[in-house]
Amino acid sequence: MIARDCHIGTCALLVILSLFVETGHSIRCYQCNSTSNEYPFQCNEFLTGDEHLQPESCDYVYGAQYCVKHIGRFEGK
């Protein structure tokens, strides 16, 4: 009987502690391409709020801790 009470107490404690556990979230970064014909001015120097750009999850980047703005030309584009 004591063992059963101990088991119930342990389960209750684990349930209570699980209420304080937060889920992990990845960082979300704005991603755009200035060579897009559909939205050519989406990647301006500053985000002004009139772009229809939403932050996207960076789950696919292993160990990502912050977002980086990359400016440059790639393959002549």
Summary of the structure (lengths in Angstrom):
residues: 77
radius of gyration: 23.6
end to end distance: 74.7
largest distance: 76.7
contacts: 98
relative contact order: 0.15
helix: 22%
strand: 5%
